Amino acid sequence: MTRELPPTTFSAFVVSLAGSAMAHLGQAPDPATGGVAVDLQMARHTIDLLGLLKDKTTGNLDEEETKLLETLLYELR
């Protein structure tokens, strides 16, 4: 069975990380199990990882990527 994967882009990457953080916060179902579980330590780690990406990519992203990353961080925090 072949499945369609999203394009490999910076935006897809950060959206994937944000989805993981949301799942760890209990705001979205776990894609593997379909269940909802809260793991605040992993949520914090993933949000911190997104913050690190923001800091390390400053000046290297286009306007749309920057806005997406800032919005995701704002919503998760």
VEXDRENVEX-472382 format. One record per residue: residue in one letter; x, y, z of N, C-alpha, C, O in turn. Coordinates in nm, 2 decimals. Each point is the difference from the previous one (the first is absolute). Last residue first. Example, Ala and Ser with C-alpha at 12.3 -4.5 7.8 and 13.67 -1.06 7.14 Angstrom:
residues 2
<atom rest="S" n_u="1.28" n_v="-0.22" n_w="0.71" ca_u="0.09" ca_v="0.11" ca_w="0.00" c_u="-0.08" c_v="0.11" c_w="0.08" o_u="0.05" o_v="0.11" o_w="0.01"/>
<atom rest="A" n_u="-0.02" n_v="-0.68" n_w="-0.02" ca_u="-0.09" ca_v="0.12" ca_w="0.00" c_u="0.09" c_v="0.12" c_w="0.00" o_u="0.10" o_v="0.00" o_w="0.07"/>
//
This chain:
residues 77
<atom rest="R" n_u="0.23" n_v="2.78" n_w="2.32" ca_u="0.04" ca_v="0.05" ca_w="0.13" c_u="-0.12" c_v="0.05" c_w="0.08" o_u="0.02" o_v="0.05" o_w="0.11"/>
<atom rest="L" n_u="-0.08" n_v="-0.20" n_w="-0.55" ca_u="0.04" ca_v="-0.11" ca_w="0.08" c_u="0.04" c_v="0.05" c_w="0.15" o_u="-0.03" o_v="-0.07" o_w="0.10"/>
<atom rest="E" n_u="-0.09" n_v="0.38" n_w="-0.45" ca_u="-0.11" ca_v="-0.08" ca_w="0.04" c_u="0.03" c_v="-0.11" c_w="0.09" o_u="-0.08" o_v="-0.04" o_w="0.09"/>
<atom rest="Y" n_u="0.43" n_v="0.32" n_w="-0.25" ca_u="-0.09" ca_v="0.07" ca_w="0.08" c_u="-0.12" c_v="-0.08" c_w="0.05" o_u="-0.04" o_v="0.00" o_w="0.11"/>
<atom rest="L" n_u="0.35" n_v="-0.19" n_w="-0.42" ca_u="0.06" ca_v="0.01" ca_w="0.14" c_u="-0.10" c_v="0.08" c_w="0.09" o_u="-0.02" o_v="-0.04" o_w="0.12"/>
<atom rest="L" n_u="-0.10" n_v="0.00" n_w="-0.57" ca_u="-0.01" ca_v="-0.13" ca_w="0.07" c_u="0.06" c_v="0.01" c_w="0.14" o_u="-0.06" o_v="-0.05" o_w="0.09"/>
<atom rest="T" n_u="0.09" n_v="0.43" n_w="-0.36" ca_u="-0.14" ca_v="-0.03" ca_w="0.03" c_u="-0.01" c_v="-0.13" c_w="0.08" o_u="-0.07" o_v="-0.01" o_w="0.10"/>
<atom rest="E" n_u="0.49" n_v="0.13" n_w="-0.27" ca_u="-0.03" ca_v="0.09" ca_w="0.11" c_u="-0.15" c_v="-0.02" c_w="0.04" o_u="-0.02" o_v="-0.01" o_w="0.12"/>
<atom rest="L" n_u="0.18" n_v="-0.23" n_w="-0.50" ca_u="0.07" ca_v="-0.04" ca_w="0.12" c_u="-0.04" c_v="0.08" c_w="0.12" o_u="-0.02" o_v="-0.05" o_w="0.11"/>
<atom rest="L" n_u="-0.16" n_v="0.18" n_w="-0.53" ca_u="-0.05" ca_v="-0.13" ca_w="0.05" c_u="0.07" c_v="-0.04" c_w="0.13" o_u="-0.07" o_v="-0.04" o_w="0.09"/>
<atom rest="K" n_u="0.23" n_v="0.43" n_w="-0.30" ca_u="-0.13" ca_v="0.02" ca_w="0.06" c_u="-0.06" c_v="-0.13" c_w="0.05" o_u="-0.06" o_v="-0.01" o_w="0.11"/>
<atom rest="T" n_u="0.47" n_v="-0.02" n_w="-0.34" ca_u="0.02" ca_v="0.07" ca_w="0.12" c_u="-0.14" c_v="0.02" c_w="0.08" o_u="-0.01" o_v="-0.02" o_w="0.12"/>
<atom rest="E" n_u="0.01" n_v="-0.16" n_w="-0.56" ca_u="0.05" ca_v="-0.09" ca_w="0.10" c_u="0.02" c_v="0.06" c_w="0.13" o_u="-0.03" o_v="-0.06" o_w="0.11"/>
<atom rest="E" n_u="-0.10" n_v="0.34" n_w="-0.46" ca_u="-0.11" ca_v="-0.09" ca_w="0.03" c_u="0.05" c_v="-0.11" c_w="0.11" o_u="-0.08" o_v="-0.03" o_w="0.09"/>
<atom rest="E" n_u="0.39" n_v="0.35" n_w="-0.27" ca_u="-0.10" ca_v="0.07" ca_w="0.09" c_u="-0.11" c_v="-0.10" c_w="0.04" o_u="-0.04" o_v="0.00" o_w="0.12"/>
<atom rest="D" n_u="0.51" n_v="-0.22" n_w="-0.23" ca_u="-0.08" ca_v="0.10" ca_w="-0.07" c_u="-0.11" c_v="0.05" c_w="0.10" o_u="-0.02" o_v="-0.05" o_w="0.10"/>
<atom rest="L" n_u="0.50" n_v="-0.12" n_w="0.09" ca_u="-0.13" ca_v="-0.04" ca_w="-0.05" c_u="-0.07" c_v="0.10" c_w="-0.08" o_u="0.03" o_v="0.12" o_w="0.02"/>
<atom rest="N" n_u="0.39" n_v="-0.07" n_w="0.21" ca_u="0.02" ca_v="-0.09" ca_w="-0.11" c_u="-0.13" c_v="-0.06" c_w="-0.05" o_u="0.00" o_v="-0.08" o_w="-0.10"/>
<atom rest="G" n_u="0.07" n_v="0.39" n_w="0.48" ca_u="0.06" ca_v="0.06" ca_w="-0.12" c_u="0.02" c_v="-0.09" c_w="-0.12" o_u="0.04" o_v="0.04" o_w="-0.10"/>
<atom rest="T" n_u="-0.11" n_v="-0.27" n_w="0.56" ca_u="-0.03" ca_v="0.14" ca_w="-0.02" c_u="0.08" c_v="0.06" c_w="-0.11" o_u="0.13" o_v="-0.02" o_w="0.00"/>
<atom rest="T" n_u="-0.12" n_v="-0.44" n_w="0.19" ca_u="-0.03" ca_v="0.03" ca_w="-0.14" c_u="-0.04" c_v="0.14" c_w="-0.02" o_u="-0.03" o_v="0.04" o_w="-0.12"/>
<atom rest="K" n_u="0.14" n_v="-0.23" n_w="0.55" ca_u="0.11" ca_v="-0.04" ca_w="-0.08" c_u="-0.03" c_v="0.04" c_w="-0.15" o_u="0.10" o_v="0.00" o_w="-0.08"/>
<atom rest="D" n_u="-0.43" n_v="0.08" n_w="0.42" ca_u="0.12" ca_v="0.07" ca_w="0.03" c_u="0.11" c_v="-0.02" c_w="-0.10" o_u="0.07" o_v="0.09" o_w="-0.04"/>
<atom rest="K" n_u="-0.47" n_v="-0.34" n_w="0.01" ca_u="-0.03" ca_v="0.14" ca_w="-0.03" c_u="0.13" c_v="0.08" c_w="0.02" o_u="0.03" o_v="0.08" o_w="-0.08"/>
<atom rest="L" n_u="-0.02" n_v="-0.53" n_w="0.20" ca_u="0.00" ca_v="0.01" ca_w="-0.15" c_u="-0.02" c_v="0.15" c_w="-0.03" o_u="0.06" o_v="0.05" o_w="-0.10"/>
<atom rest="L" n_u="-0.10" n_v="-0.16" n_w="0.55" ca_u="0.14" ca_v="-0.01" ca_w="-0.05" c_u="0.01" c_v="0.02" c_w="-0.15" o_u="0.09" o_v="0.07" o_w="-0.05"/>
<atom rest="G" n_u="-0.51" n_v="-0.10" n_w="0.24" ca_u="0.06" ca_v="0.13" ca_w="0.03" c_u="0.14" c_v="0.00" c_w="-0.04" o_u="0.05" o_v="0.11" o_w="-0.05"/>
<atom rest="L" n_u="-0.28" n_v="-0.51" n_w="0.00" ca_u="-0.05" ca_v="0.10" ca_w="-0.10" c_u="0.06" c_v="0.14" c_w="0.03" o_u="0.04" o_v="0.07" o_w="-0.09"/>
<atom rest="L" n_u="0.06" n_v="-0.41" n_w="0.40" ca_u="0.06" ca_v="-0.03" ca_w="-0.13" c_u="-0.04" c_v="0.10" c_w="-0.11" o_u="0.08" o_v="0.05" o_w="-0.08"/>
<atom rest="D" n_u="-0.30" n_v="-0.03" n_w="0.50" ca_u="0.14" ca_v="0.05" ca_w="0.01" c_u="0.08" c_v="-0.02" c_w="-0.13" o_u="0.08" o_v="0.09" o_w="-0.04"/>
<atom rest="I" n_u="-0.50" n_v="-0.29" n_w="0.07" ca_u="-0.02" ca_v="0.15" ca_w="-0.01" c_u="0.14" c_v="0.06" c_w="0.01" o_u="0.03" o_v="0.10" o_w="-0.08"/>
<atom rest="T" n_u="-0.04" n_v="-0.56" n_w="0.16" ca_u="-0.03" ca_v="0.03" ca_w="-0.15" c_u="-0.01" c_v="0.15" c_w="-0.02" o_u="0.04" o_v="0.05" o_w="-0.10"/>
<atom rest="H" n_u="0.02" n_v="-0.20" n_w="0.54" ca_u="0.12" ca_v="-0.02" ca_w="-0.07" c_u="-0.02" c_v="0.03" c_w="-0.15" o_u="0.08" o_v="0.06" o_w="-0.06"/>
<atom rest="R" n_u="-0.45" n_v="-0.04" n_w="0.35" ca_u="0.10" ca_v="0.11" ca_w="0.03" c_u="0.12" c_v="-0.01" c_w="-0.09" o_u="0.05" o_v="0.09" o_w="-0.05"/>
<atom rest="A" n_u="-0.36" n_v="-0.44" n_w="0.04" ca_u="-0.06" ca_v="0.12" ca_w="-0.06" c_u="0.10" c_v="0.12" c_w="0.01" o_u="0.03" o_v="0.07" o_w="-0.09"/>
<atom rest="M" n_u="0.07" n_v="-0.47" n_w="0.31" ca_u="0.03" ca_v="-0.01" ca_w="-0.14" c_u="-0.06" c_v="0.12" c_w="-0.07" o_u="0.06" o_v="0.05" o_w="-0.10"/>
<atom rest="Q" n_u="-0.15" n_v="-0.07" n_w="0.55" ca_u="0.15" ca_v="0.01" ca_w="-0.01" c_u="0.03" c_v="-0.01" c_w="-0.15" o_u="0.09" o_v="0.07" o_w="-0.05"/>
<atom rest="L" n_u="-0.54" n_v="-0.13" n_w="0.18" ca_u="0.04" ca_v="0.14" ca_w="0.01" c_u="0.15" c_v="0.02" c_w="-0.02" o_u="0.05" o_v="0.09" o_w="-0.06"/>
<atom rest="D" n_u="-0.43" n_v="-0.44" n_w="-0.07" ca_u="0.14" ca_v="-0.02" ca_w="0.04" c_u="0.06" c_v="0.14" c_w="-0.01" o_u="0.06" o_v="0.04" o_w="-0.10"/>
<atom rest="V" n_u="-0.58" n_v="-0.31" n_w="0.04" ca_u="0.08" ca_v="0.13" ca_w="0.04" c_u="0.14" c_v="-0.04" c_w="0.05" o_u="0.01" o_v="-0.09" o_w="0.09"/>
<atom rest="A" n_u="-0.40" n_v="-0.14" n_w="-0.44" ca_u="0.08" ca_v="-0.02" ca_w="0.12" c_u="0.08" c_v="0.13" c_w="0.02" o_u="0.04" o_v="0.06" o_w="-0.10"/>
<atom rest="V" n_u="-0.45" n_v="-0.32" n_w="-0.23" ca_u="0.05" ca_v="0.13" ca_w="0.05" c_u="0.07" c_v="-0.03" c_w="0.13" o_u="-0.05" o_v="-0.06" o_w="0.09"/>
<atom rest="G" n_u="-0.04" n_v="-0.27" n_w="-0.55" ca_u="-0.04" ca_v="0.04" ca_w="0.13" c_u="0.06" c_v="0.14" c_w="0.04" o_u="0.09" o_v="0.05" o_w="-0.07"/>
<atom rest="G" n_u="0.00" n_v="-0.30" n_w="-0.34" ca_u="-0.13" ca_v="0.06" ca_w="-0.01" c_u="-0.05" c_v="0.05" c_w="0.14" o_u="-0.10" o_v="0.07" o_w="0.01"/>
<atom rest="T" n_u="0.53" n_v="-0.29" n_w="-0.16" ca_u="-0.10" ca_v="-0.07" ca_w="0.08" c_u="-0.14" c_v="0.05" c_w="-0.02" o_u="-0.10" o_v="-0.07" o_w="0.02"/>
<atom rest="A" n_u="0.49" n_v="0.26" n_w="-0.25" ca_u="0.03" ca_v="-0.15" ca_w="0.00" c_u="-0.12" c_v="-0.08" c_w="0.07" o_u="-0.03" o_v="-0.11" o_w="-0.05"/>
<atom rest="P" n_u="0.04" n_v="0.60" n_w="0.02" ca_u="-0.03" ca_v="-0.06" ca_w="-0.13" c_u="0.02" c_v="-0.15" c_w="0.00" o_u="-0.06" o_v="-0.07" o_w="-0.08"/>
<atom rest="D" n_u="-0.12" n_v="0.37" n_w="0.49" ca_u="0.13" ca_v="-0.05" ca_w="-0.04" c_u="-0.02" c_v="-0.08" c_w="-0.14" o_u="-0.09" o_v="-0.08" o_w="-0.01"/>
<atom rest="P" n_u="-0.23" n_v="0.50" n_w="0.15" ca_u="0.02" ca_v="-0.15" ca_w="0.02" c_u="0.14" c_v="-0.04" c_w="-0.05" o_u="0.05" o_v="0.06" o_w="-0.09"/>
<atom rest="A" n_u="-0.15" n_v="0.43" n_w="0.29" ca_u="-0.02" ca_v="-0.07" ca_w="-0.13" c_u="0.02" c_v="-0.15" c_w="0.03" o_u="0.08" o_v="-0.03" o_w="0.09"/>
<atom rest="Q" n_u="-0.03" n_v="0.35" n_w="0.26" ca_u="-0.09" ca_v="0.08" ca_w="-0.09" c_u="-0.03" c_v="-0.07" c_w="-0.13" o_u="-0.08" o_v="0.05" o_w="-0.08"/>
<atom rest="G" n_u="0.39" n_v="-0.17" n_w="0.47" ca_u="-0.14" ca_v="-0.06" ca_w="0.00" c_u="-0.10" c_v="0.08" c_w="-0.08" o_u="-0.12" o_v="-0.02" o_w="0.02"/>
<atom rest="L" n_u="0.61" n_v="0.07" n_w="0.02" ca_u="-0.08" ca_v="0.09" ca_w="0.09" c_u="-0.14" c_v="-0.05" c_w="0.02" o_u="-0.08" o_v="0.05" o_w="0.08"/>
<atom rest="H" n_u="0.38" n_v="-0.27" n_w="-0.37" ca_u="0.06" ca_v="-0.01" ca_w="0.13" c_u="-0.08" c_v="0.08" c_w="0.10" o_u="0.00" o_v="-0.03" o_w="0.12"/>
<atom rest="A" n_u="-0.11" n_v="0.07" n_w="-0.57" ca_u="-0.04" ca_v="-0.13" ca_w="0.04" c_u="0.05" c_v="-0.02" c_w="0.15" o_u="-0.07" o_v="-0.06" o_w="0.08"/>
<atom rest="M" n_u="0.20" n_v="0.45" n_w="-0.30" ca_u="-0.14" ca_v="0.00" ca_w="0.03" c_u="-0.05" c_v="-0.13" c_w="0.06" o_u="-0.08" o_v="-0.01" o_w="0.09"/>
<atom rest="A" n_u="0.52" n_v="0.04" n_w="-0.25" ca_u="-0.02" ca_v="0.07" ca_w="0.13" c_u="-0.14" c_v="0.01" c_w="0.04" o_u="-0.04" o_v="-0.02" o_w="0.12"/>
<atom rest="S" n_u="0.14" n_v="-0.17" n_w="-0.54" ca_u="0.05" ca_v="-0.09" ca_w="0.11" c_u="-0.02" c_v="0.07" c_w="0.14" o_u="-0.05" o_v="-0.06" o_w="0.09"/>
<atom rest="G" n_u="-0.05" n_v="0.31" n_w="-0.47" ca_u="-0.10" ca_v="-0.10" ca_w="0.01" c_u="0.04" c_v="-0.10" c_w="0.12" o_u="-0.09" o_v="-0.04" o_w="0.07"/>
<atom rest="A" n_u="0.40" n_v="0.37" n_w="-0.21" ca_u="-0.11" ca_v="0.06" ca_w="0.08" c_u="-0.11" c_v="-0.10" c_w="0.02" o_u="-0.06" o_v="0.00" o_w="0.11"/>
<atom rest="L" n_u="0.42" n_v="-0.14" n_w="-0.38" ca_u="0.04" ca_v="0.02" ca_w="0.14" c_u="-0.11" c_v="0.06" c_w="0.09" o_u="-0.02" o_v="-0.05" o_w="0.11"/>
<atom rest="S" n_u="-0.06" n_v="0.02" n_w="-0.57" ca_u="0.00" ca_v="-0.13" ca_w="0.06" c_u="0.05" c_v="0.00" c_w="0.14" o_u="-0.06" o_v="-0.07" o_w="0.09"/>
<atom rest="V" n_u="0.06" n_v="0.47" n_w="-0.33" ca_u="-0.14" ca_v="-0.04" ca_w="0.02" c_u="0.00" c_v="-0.14" c_w="0.06" o_u="-0.08" o_v="-0.03" o_w="0.09"/>
<atom rest="V" n_u="0.50" n_v="0.19" n_w="-0.23" ca_u="-0.05" ca_v="0.06" ca_w="0.13" c_u="-0.14" c_v="-0.03" c_w="0.03" o_u="-0.04" o_v="0.00" o_w="0.12"/>
<atom rest="F" n_u="0.21" n_v="-0.18" n_w="-0.52" ca_u="0.08" ca_v="-0.05" ca_w="0.11" c_u="-0.05" c_v="0.07" c_w="0.13" o_u="-0.02" o_v="-0.07" o_w="0.10"/>
<atom rest="A" n_u="-0.15" n_v="0.21" n_w="-0.51" ca_u="-0.05" ca_v="-0.13" ca_w="0.03" c_u="0.06" c_v="-0.06" c_w="0.13" o_u="-0.06" o_v="-0.06" o_w="0.08"/>
<atom rest="S" n_u="0.24" n_v="0.47" n_w="-0.26" ca_u="-0.14" ca_v="0.02" ca_w="0.06" c_u="-0.06" c_v="-0.14" c_w="0.04" o_u="-0.06" o_v="-0.01" o_w="0.11"/>
<atom rest="F" n_u="0.47" n_v="0.01" n_w="-0.34" ca_u="0.02" ca_v="0.05" ca_w="0.14" c_u="-0.14" c_v="0.01" c_w="0.07" o_u="-0.01" o_v="-0.03" o_w="0.11"/>
<atom rest="T" n_u="0.03" n_v="-0.33" n_w="-0.49" ca_u="0.02" ca_v="0.15" ca_w="0.01" c_u="0.02" c_v="0.03" c_w="0.14" o_u="-0.03" o_v="-0.07" o_w="0.09"/>
<atom rest="T" n_u="-0.10" n_v="-0.36" n_w="-0.43" ca_u="0.10" ca_v="0.03" ca_w="0.10" c_u="0.04" c_v="0.15" c_w="0.00" o_u="0.08" o_v="0.04" o_w="-0.09"/>
<atom rest="P" n_u="-0.57" n_v="-0.25" n_w="-0.05" ca_u="0.13" ca_v="0.03" ca_w="-0.05" c_u="0.10" c_v="0.03" c_w="0.11" o_u="-0.04" o_v="0.04" o_w="0.11"/>
<atom rest="P" n_u="-0.36" n_v="-0.39" n_w="-0.01" ca_u="0.01" ca_v="0.15" ca_w="-0.04" c_u="0.14" c_v="0.03" c_w="-0.05" o_u="0.10" o_v="-0.08" o_w="0.03"/>
<atom rest="L" n_u="-0.31" n_v="-0.41" n_w="-0.11" ca_u="0.06" ca_v="0.08" ca_w="0.10" c_u="0.01" c_v="0.15" c_w="-0.03" o_u="0.01" o_v="0.03" o_w="-0.12"/>
<atom rest="E" n_u="-0.30" n_v="-0.50" n_w="-0.03" ca_u="0.04" ca_v="0.13" ca_w="-0.04" c_u="0.06" c_v="0.07" c_w="0.12" o_u="-0.08" o_v="0.03" o_w="0.10"/>
<atom rest="R" n_u="0.07" n_v="-0.57" n_w="-0.17" ca_u="-0.08" ca_v="0.11" ca_w="0.05" c_u="0.07" c_v="0.13" c_w="-0.04" o_u="0.12" o_v="0.01" o_w="-0.03"/>
<atom rest="T" n_u="-0.15" n_v="-0.58" n_w="-0.09" ca_u="0.07" ca_v="0.12" ca_w="-0.02" c_u="-0.09" c_v="0.12" c_w="0.05" o_u="-0.11" o_v="0.01" o_w="-0.03"/>
<atom rest="M" n_u="0.14" n_v="-0.58" n_w="0.09" ca_u="-0.08" ca_v="0.12" ca_w="0.00" c_u="0.09" c_v="0.12" c_w="0.00" o_u="0.09" o_v="0.02" o_w="0.09"/>
//
